[in-house]
């Protein structure tokens, strides 16, 4: 099993086959070979091997630890087989691919050199103006979104990645639920903050992520993941692979028929500047059965 974790599949298979040469029904060896099949990109055969292993233990109750483990792995693999990874590397001259932009407050979106740039000065009225680029996805299908983000040194506006469920009211889009990780520009303070927002909690404080800095002019990989179904949604947020939110319940994000908006956003008052590059977007979603 250690060899599987190390990626040494051939060595692992040799060990499992050696075990089965002594005892053809050795259950751990059979389970290990099924995992090797999965790691070799054959989940259908892996599930079949796990079902065979379960069938060989039918005289034992369903609470048998190995039978329970087998069923758990079959469920995991079947769920995984429904997932699709959609990627965008922006190797073109027009945005397309379902992306939308909000440029009315000043900063503009351009696509060039295999990336997207959101840059400019906020010119509208009010202390909290927003500019963003986003893409929609069905709430029930959404699994995760990941973006590679590079913030340039002239930026003095807040910016980040959000997954939000929004409703149009009175001609404006209002947030019903939102998971956010942002770079908070304020010299001398921690620069990474997160918040899970629901109606009535829009003014909750932004917790700082202690010890994690979002540096200028350095690509940072930012990711928001969702697990569970609509009533049991949990959120995980990672910055450069470091989990800053892990398994926080947020059922309000999974409810409702409105799609989710996956956004790179900037926010600031009049005169605030933003210059940020976006590349290597990956959206994982479940295909409809």
Secondary structure, DSSP 8 states (H G I E B T S, - for coil): -HHHHHT-HHHHHHHHHHHHHH-TT-HHHHHHHHHHHHHTT-HHHHHHHHHHHHHTTTTS-TT-HHHHHHHHHHHHHHHHHTEEEEEE---SSS--TT-EEE-TTS-EEEEETTEEEEEEE--SSSS-EEEEEEEEE-TTTEEEEEEEEEE-TT--SEEEEEEEEEEEETTEEEEEEEEEEEE---TTS--EEEEEEETT-TT---EE-TT----TTS-EEEEEEEES-TTS-EEEEEETTEEEEEEEE-HHHH-SSS-EEEEEEEEE-TT-EEEEEEEEEEEEEE---
